Structure formats: C-alpha cells, structure tokens
C-alpha cells in the first residue's frame, strides 16, 4: 500500500509543473524577503531577482516605505537607468506584484514580519496560505526555510493528498508529516511541498475543485469521480444547451416569420399609401391643370373685355369729342344769339328810357305849368 502511495507522489512530482523556478535560500534574508524573492522569480531570472531585491533594499529605508510607494518608483529602483536588459513591461509587472505582496501580507498579518512562521509553523502556514499571492505553493517554500528544510505540510496539502488516496486526512501537521516523510525523498521535499501546494491553490479547492483541469485527475480517486460527474454534467448541459439552442432557433425562426409578415404588411401598406399618394398627386395635377386652363380662359375673356372696353372707351371718347365740338358750336351760336338779343334789348331799353325820360319831362312841364296857373289864380 505504501508503495502505491509513493507511486502516486512520484507521479505528482512529474505531472505538476511549478509556476516559477524553485527559489534558493538567500543568506541573511528574512522570511518576508524570501517571499518577495519568490514573487520576483515569477517575472525575472534568479540573478535579476536577487539584484532587484538588493536594489530595493538600498533604495527604500524599510519595506513599509516600499509598500506605500508607486509601482513605477519600485520598478525604477529595481534597476537603475541604463543597466540591465529586462523589458520595462516585465519589470513593472514584477514591481506591481511586489507591492501587492507587501499589501496582502500587511492586510493578513497586520505587519511586515513573517518570523512568526518559525515559532508556529502550523498556524503560520495556515495564515500565510490565505495570502492570495503566496497561496500554499510559496507558503511551502517559506515553511521549508522556517523549519530548516523540514518537509512542508499544510491543511491544503493534506486535503489534496487525502483526495488522491496518498494519505489519511488529519488536522495534526505533525502526524501528516510523519506519514509523508517515508514516501517523499528528502531532496524532493521542497519541490513536493510547492507542487502539492500549487495543486491545492489552482485546482483542488475545498468547495469547488476543478478536477477536470487538474493534471493529477487520472491518478486521483476523487478526481476520477468528480471528472465523471463533471462529464455527465457537461453532457446534460450539452443536451440542455442543444434543447435551448433548438428552442432559441425555433423562437428565432418564429420571430423571423413574424418580422417577415410584419414587413410584408408594412410593404403592402406602403404600396397602398404610395398608390393613394400617386392618385392624390394625379388629382392635384389635374385640378391644377384645370385651374390653369380656367385662368387662361379667364385671362382671354378679360383680354377681350379689355379690348372691347378700350374700343368702347375710344368710341365714347370720340363721341364725347364730337359732342363737345357740337356743344361748343351750339354755345358759340347761343352766345351770338344771346349777344344779339342783349344788344337788341339794350337798344330797346335805351329807346324806352329815352321815351320814359321824355315822358317824365313832359309830365314835369305839365305839373309846373299847372302849379303856375294855380298860383296865378290865387293872386
């Protein structure tokens, strides 16, 4: 049985590629700095990662100062200008991860000191595994350093190995290590811890394992069952998707038919509207033609009337002129007649006046004669 378990561990080591090279131990470096170095190895070669770590130590008074700095400042501090061949984008990504690493450690531990892992390996490993950028993979590296090369063990690793059937699950890390040490060669202890930690981080989640993506699924009893259930679920989902696609296709065709009917109705309506508009335009054009013809005829009649009126006015004017001439002649004749009559009347009046004067003189002479006769008689 132990041999079978050992074979599974051997297959595990061969099947799981690490996300970054196995870090080396740095002399005089703290656990926090080892974690930072491991994070840098995900972006930079080992030599460049170590020189960047040293450059940041010199550029910042402490790691908290680096934590609150901008990523570009950190990237500039990692490699002085004009040195190194690291691409700027890679260096900036590394600087961003370093800043994120310090931020997550500070949030989880309320400080920037991981030395508690030396005094409380089990509790410390459990706590650091909750730091997303470290996970079980890099926590295994830090625990391996903290315990002077002892086989790294954590709750996540125990979960993976229990599901694989390589060990029985236990809450005691001492018992778990005692069960694993006979099956793991001492030289592969760190590689084993990081590989199992990577499986725990990436695929073997406590609640939602992704066994169908895990490279260990073919040799994992639980993985086989989960994959089988997942494949059955995928088939059900495929059938369901096919049904849904068929329903969607039927609904699409139904909708297309409805839209086609509506489009046809709209086309016919537009044709009717266009026909009505055409007839209306024809009626308006005919009415306009009749109106113009009527106006033309009216203009012709008006022209004839104007010509007739002009002719009549000319005739009237001519008649008036004749009448005026005749009137003038009549007036002249009448004036002459009146003048003759006036002259004759004046002559008659003059004769009459002379006769009246003569008569008056005669009367006056008779009166005077009578008065003289009376006077003579009185005497």
C-alpha positions as CSV (number, residue, x, y, z in Angstrom):
1,X,0.0,0.0,0.0
2,X,2.9,2.3,0.9
3,X,4.4,1.6,-2.5
4,X,1.2,2.5,-4.3
5,X,1.1,5.8,-2.3
6,X,4.7,6.5,-3.1
7,X,4.0,5.9,-6.8
8,X,1.2,8.5,-6.7
9,X,3.6,11.0,-5.1
10,X,6.2,10.3,-7.8
11,X,3.6,10.8,-10.5
12,X,2.5,14.0,-8.7
13,X,6.1,15.4,-8.9
14,X,6.3,14.5,-12.5
15,X,2.9,15.8,-13.6
16,X,2.7,19.2,-11.9
17,X,5.0,21.9,-13.3
18,X,5.7,24.7,-10.9
19,X,4.6,28.3,-11.8
20,X,8.1,29.5,-11.2
21,X,11.6,28.1,-10.5
22,X,12.3,26.7,-7.1
23,X,13.7,29.6,-5.1
24,X,17.1,29.2,-3.4
25,X,17.9,30.2,0.1
26,X,19.3,33.7,0.4
27,X,21.9,34.3,3.1
28,X,20.9,36.8,5.8
29,X,17.5,37.3,4.2
30,X,14.3,37.4,6.3
31,X,11.3,35.3,5.6
32,X,9.5,38.4,4.2
33,X,12.4,38.9,1.8
34,X,12.4,35.3,0.8
35,X,8.7,35.6,-0.1
36,X,9.5,38.8,-2.1
37,X,12.3,36.9,-3.9
38,X,9.9,34.1,-4.7
39,X,7.4,36.5,-6.1
40,X,10.1,38.2,-8.3
41,X,11.0,34.8,-9.7
42,X,7.6,34.6,-11.4
43,X,8.8,37.5,-13.6
44,X,12.6,37.6,-13.5
45,X,15.5,35.2,-13.8
46,X,17.1,34.3,-10.5
47,X,20.1,36.6,-10.9
48,X,17.9,39.5,-11.8
49,X,15.5,38.8,-9.0
50,X,18.3,38.8,-6.4
51,X,19.9,42.0,-7.8
52,X,16.4,43.7,-7.8
53,X,15.8,42.7,-4.2
54,X,19.2,44.2,-3.2
55,X,18.5,47.3,-5.2
56,X,15.1,47.8,-3.5
57,X,16.8,47.4,-0.1
58,X,19.2,50.2,-0.9
59,X,16.5,52.5,-2.4
60,X,14.0,52.3,0.4
61,X,14.6,52.9,4.1
62,X,12.2,50.0,5.0
63,X,9.7,47.7,3.4
64,X,6.8,49.6,4.6
65,X,8.1,52.6,2.6
66,X,8.2,50.4,-0.4
67,X,4.7,49.2,0.3
68,X,3.2,52.7,0.1
69,X,5.3,53.7,-3.0
70,X,4.1,53.8,-6.6
71,X,4.8,50.7,-8.7
72,X,6.8,52.8,-11.2
73,X,9.0,54.1,-8.4
74,X,9.6,50.5,-7.3
75,X,10.3,49.4,-10.9
76,X,12.8,52.3,-11.3
77,X,14.5,51.3,-8.0
78,X,14.8,47.7,-9.1
79,X,17.2,48.5,-12.0
80,X,19.0,51.9,-12.3
81,X,18.5,53.6,-15.6
82,X,20.8,52.3,-18.3
83,X,21.5,49.0,-16.7
84,X,20.1,45.5,-17.3
85,X,18.2,44.0,-20.2
86,X,14.8,43.4,-18.6
87,X,12.0,44.7,-20.6
88,X,10.2,47.7,-19.0
89,X,6.8,45.9,-19.0
90,X,8.2,42.9,-17.3
91,X,10.0,45.0,-14.6
92,X,6.8,47.0,-14.0
93,X,4.7,43.8,-13.6
94,X,7.3,42.5,-11.1
95,X,7.1,45.8,-9.2
96,X,3.3,45.6,-9.1
97,X,3.4,42.1,-7.7
98,X,6.0,43.1,-5.1
99,X,3.8,46.0,-4.0
100,X,0.7,43.6,-4.0
101,X,2.7,41.0,-2.0
102,X,3.5,43.5,0.8
103,X,0.0,44.9,0.8
104,X,-1.6,41.4,1.1
105,X,0.9,40.3,3.9
106,X,0.2,43.6,5.8
107,X,-3.6,43.0,5.4
108,X,-3.4,39.4,6.6
109,X,-0.8,39.8,9.4
110,X,-1.1,43.5,10.3
111,X,2.6,43.8,9.9
112,X,5.6,43.1,7.6
113,X,7.3,40.4,9.7
114,X,6.8,36.7,8.8
115,X,9.2,35.4,11.5
116,X,6.2,34.0,13.5
117,X,6.3,31.1,11.0
118,X,9.4,29.9,12.8
119,X,7.7,29.7,16.2
120,X,4.3,28.5,15.0
121,X,4.8,26.6,11.7
122,X,1.3,25.0,11.6
123,X,-0.6,28.2,12.5
124,X,1.7,30.4,10.4
125,X,1.4,28.2,7.3
126,X,-2.4,28.2,7.6
127,X,-2.4,32.0,7.9
128,X,0.0,32.6,5.1
129,X,-1.8,30.2,2.8
130,X,-4.7,32.8,2.9
131,X,-2.4,35.4,1.3
132,X,-3.5,35.1,-2.4
133,X,-0.2,35.9,-4.0
134,X,1.6,33.3,-1.8
135,X,-1.0,30.6,-1.5
136,X,0.0,27.1,-0.5
137,X,2.8,26.9,-3.1
138,X,5.0,29.8,-1.8
139,X,3.9,29.2,1.8
140,X,5.5,25.7,1.4
141,X,8.8,27.4,0.4
142,X,8.7,29.8,3.4
143,X,7.8,27.0,5.8
144,X,10.6,24.9,4.4
145,X,13.1,27.7,5.3
146,X,11.4,28.4,8.7
147,X,11.8,24.8,9.7
148,X,15.3,24.3,8.4
149,X,14.4,22.1,5.4
150,X,11.7,20.0,7.1
151,X,9.1,18.6,4.7
152,X,6.5,21.4,4.3
153,X,2.9,20.4,5.3
154,X,-0.3,22.4,5.3
155,X,-4.0,21.9,5.5
156,X,-4.4,22.5,1.8
157,X,-1.7,19.9,1.0
158,X,-3.3,17.3,3.3
159,X,-6.6,17.9,1.5
160,X,-5.0,17.2,-1.9
161,X,-3.2,14.1,-0.7
162,X,-6.2,12.7,1.1
163,X,-8.3,13.1,-2.0
164,X,-5.6,11.4,-4.0
165,X,-5.5,8.5,-1.6
166,X,-1.9,9.2,-0.7
167,X,-2.7,9.7,3.0
168,X,-5.5,9.8,5.5
169,X,-6.7,13.3,6.3
170,X,-5.7,14.6,9.8
171,X,-5.7,18.0,11.5
172,X,-2.3,17.4,13.1
173,X,0.5,18.6,10.9
174,X,3.0,16.5,12.9
175,X,1.1,13.3,12.1
176,X,0.7,14.4,8.4
177,X,4.5,15.0,8.1
178,X,5.3,11.7,9.9
179,X,3.0,9.9,7.3
180,X,4.5,11.7,4.3
181,X,8.2,11.7,5.1
182,X,8.8,8.0,4.4
183,X,7.2,8.5,0.9
184,X,9.0,11.7,-0.1
185,X,12.7,11.7,-0.8
186,X,14.5,14.4,1.3
187,X,15.9,16.0,-1.8
188,X,12.4,16.5,-3.3
189,X,10.9,17.8,-0.1
190,X,10.6,21.4,-1.2
191,X,9.6,20.5,-4.8
192,X,6.9,18.2,-3.3
193,X,5.6,20.9,-0.9
194,X,5.4,23.5,-3.7
195,X,3.8,21.1,-6.2
196,X,1.1,19.9,-3.9
197,X,0.6,23.5,-2.7
198,X,0.1,24.6,-6.4
199,X,-2.5,21.8,-6.9
200,X,-4.3,23.0,-3.7
201,X,-4.2,26.6,-4.9
202,X,-5.1,26.2,-8.6
203,X,-7.4,23.1,-8.9
204,X,-8.1,21.3,-5.6
205,X,-10.3,23.9,-4.0
206,X,-12.0,22.8,-0.7
207,X,-15.6,23.5,-2.0
208,X,-15.3,23.8,-5.8
209,X,-12.5,21.6,-7.1
210,X,-11.6,21.8,-10.8
211,X,-10.6,18.2,-11.1
212,X,-11.3,18.1,-14.9
213,X,-8.4,20.6,-15.3
214,X,-6.1,19.0,-12.8
215,X,-3.1,17.0,-14.2
216,X,-3.5,14.6,-11.3
217,X,-7.1,13.6,-12.0
218,X,-6.2,10.3,-13.8
219,X,-4.5,9.1,-10.6
220,X,-6.9,10.6,-8.1
221,X,-9.9,8.6,-6.9
222,X,-11.9,11.7,-6.0
223,X,-10.7,13.4,-9.2
224,X,-11.9,10.5,-11.3
225,X,-15.3,10.6,-9.6
226,X,-15.6,14.4,-9.9
227,X,-14.5,14.3,-13.6
228,X,-17.0,11.5,-14.3
229,X,-19.7,13.6,-12.6
230,X,-18.5,16.7,-14.4
231,X,-18.5,14.9,-17.8
232,X,-22.0,13.7,-17.1
233,X,-23.0,17.2,-16.1
234,X,-21.4,18.5,-19.3
235,X,-23.4,16.0,-21.3
236,X,-26.5,17.1,-19.6
237,X,-25.6,20.7,-20.1
238,X,-24.8,19.9,-23.7
239,X,-28.2,18.3,-24.2
240,X,-29.8,21.2,-22.3
241,X,-27.8,23.7,-24.5
242,X,-28.9,21.8,-27.6
243,X,-32.5,22.0,-26.4
244,X,-32.2,25.6,-25.6
245,X,-30.5,26.3,-28.9
246,X,-33.3,24.4,-30.7
247,X,-35.8,26.4,-28.7
248,X,-33.9,29.6,-29.5
249,X,-33.6,28.6,-33.2
250,X,-37.4,27.9,-33.3
251,X,-38.1,31.2,-31.5
252,X,-35.7,32.9,-33.9
253,X,-37.4,31.4,-36.9
254,X,-40.8,32.2,-35.4
255,X,-39.6,35.8,-34.8
256,X,-38.2,36.0,-38.3
257,X,-41.5,34.8,-39.7
258,X,-43.3,37.3,-37.6
259,X,-41.0,40.0,-38.7
260,X,-41.4,38.9,-42.3
261,X,-45.2,39.1,-42.0
262,X,-44.9,42.5,-40.5
263,X,-42.5,43.5,-43.2
264,X,-44.9,42.2,-45.8
265,X,-47.8,44.0,-44.2
266,X,-45.8,47.1,-44.0
267,X,-44.7,46.8,-47.6
268,X,-48.4,46.4,-48.7
269,X,-49.4,49.3,-46.5
270,X,-46.6,51.4,-48.0
271,X,-47.7,50.4,-51.5
272,X,-51.3,51.4,-50.8
273,X,-50.0,54.7,-49.3
274,X,-47.9,55.2,-52.4
275,X,-50.9,54.4,-54.7
276,X,-53.1,56.8,-52.7
277,X,-50.4,59.4,-52.9
278,X,-50.0,58.9,-56.6
279,X,-53.7,59.2,-57.2
280,X,-53.9,62.3,-55.0
281,X,-51.0,63.8,-56.9
282,X,-52.7,63.0,-60.2
283,X,-55.9,64.6,-58.9
284,X,-54.0,67.6,-57.7
285,X,-52.2,67.8,-61.1
286,X,-55.5,67.6,-63.0
287,X,-57.1,70.2,-60.7
288,X,-54.0,72.4,-61.2
289,X,-54.3,71.9,-65.0
290,X,-58.0,72.8,-64.9
291,X,-57.3,75.8,-62.7
292,X,-54.6,77.0,-65.1
293,X,-56.9,76.4,-68.1
294,X,-59.6,78.3,-66.4
295,X,-57.2,81.1,-65.5
296,X,-56.1,81.1,-69.2
297,X,-59.7,81.2,-70.4
298,X,-60.5,83.9,-67.8
299,X,-57.5,85.8,-69.0
300,X,-58.6,85.5,-72.6
301,X,-62.1,86.7,-71.7
302,X,-60.6,89.5,-69.6
303,X,-58.4,90.4,-72.5
304,X,-61.4,90.5,-74.9
305,X,-63.4,92.5,-72.4
306,X,-60.5,94.9,-72.0
307,X,-60.2,95.3,-75.8
308,X,-63.9,95.8,-76.1
309,X,-63.9,98.3,-73.3
310,X,-60.9,100.1,-74.8
311,X,-62.8,100.2,-78.1
312,X,-66.0,101.4,-76.4
313,X,-64.0,103.9,-74.4
314,X,-62.4,105.1,-77.7
315,X,-65.8,105.4,-79.3
316,X,-67.2,107.2,-76.2
317,X,-64.2,109.5,-76.3
318,X,-64.7,110.2,-79.9
319,X,-68.4,110.7,-79.4
320,X,-67.7,113.0,-76.4
321,X,-65.2,114.9,-78.5
322,X,-67.9,115.3,-81.2
323,X,-70.4,116.3,-78.7
324,X,-68.0,118.7,-77.1
325,X,-67.4,120.3,-80.5
326,X,-71.1,120.4,-81.2
327,X,-71.7,121.8,-77.7
328,X,-69.0,124.4,-78.3
329,X,-70.6,125.3,-81.6
330,X,-74.0,125.5,-80.0
331,X,-72.6,127.6,-77.2
332,X,-71.0,129.9,-79.7
333,X,-74.2,130.2,-81.6
334,X,-76.1,130.7,-78.4
335,X,-73.6,133.3,-77.3
336,X,-74.1,135.1,-80.5
337,X,-77.8,134.9,-80.3
338,X,-77.7,136.0,-76.7
339,X,-75.4,138.8,-77.6
340,X,-77.8,139.9,-80.4
341,X,-80.7,139.6,-78.0
342,X,-78.8,141.6,-75.4
343,X,-77.9,144.2,-77.8
344,X,-81.4,144.5,-79.1
345,X,-82.7,144.5,-75.6
346,X,-80.3,147.2,-74.6
347,X,-81.3,149.2,-77.6
348,X,-84.9,148.7,-76.7
349,X,-84.3,149.7,-73.1
350,X,-82.4,152.7,-74.3
351,X,-85.2,153.8,-76.5
352,X,-87.7,153.1,-73.8
353,X,-85.5,155.0,-71.3
354,X,-85.3,157.9,-73.6
355,X,-89.1,157.8,-74.1
356,X,-89.6,157.5,-70.4
357,X,-87.3,160.5,-69.8
358,X,-89.1,162.4,-72.4
359,X,-92.5,161.5,-70.9
360,X,-91.2,162.4,-67.4
361,X,-90.1,165.8,-68.7
362,X,-93.4,166.3,-70.3
363,X,-95.2,165.4,-67.1
364,X,-92.9,167.7,-65.1
365,X,-93.5,170.5,-67.5
366,X,-97.3,170.0,-67.2
367,X,-97.0,169.9,-63.5
368,X,-95.0,173.1,-63.4
369,X,-97.5,174.7,-65.7
370,X,-100.4,173.7,-63.5
371,X,-98.7,175.0,-60.4
372,X,-98.0,178.3,-62.2
373,X,-101.6,178.5,-63.3
374,X,-102.9,177.8,-59.8
375,X,-100.6,180.4,-58.3
376,X,-101.8,183.0,-60.8
377,X,-105.4,182.3,-60.0
378,X,-104.8,182.7,-56.3
379,X,-103.4,186.0,-56.8
